[in-house]
Amino acid sequence: MEETCKHLSQIQEVTPSARGCEDCLRIGDVWLHLRLCETCGHVGCCDSSKNKHATKHFHATGHPIIKSFEPGEDWGWCYVDEIFFETL
């Protein structure tokens, strides 16, 4: 039986909050890869980055779904259901 994300209905049309990790930009730090919150548009750095701002944003807000904000990457992740999915 294939698992499905129960939070896909919460995906919104969002405007990215920054061209890079908004939290790293604020503190003058660097990141590896970017993730876009599909609820509010927050741009945060991935868990391979030392600050892990995308995951910290999830813990602070409860916004469940991110997608890659990297060119050529078409995938999303639900923190709650722990499921990857392809984006359009």
Protein Blocks (a to p, Z undefined) as FASTA:
>chain_A
ZZddfklmmpccdddfbfbdfklmmnopacfbdcddfknopacddfkbmnlmmmmmmmmn
opabdcdfbehiacdddfklopacddZZ
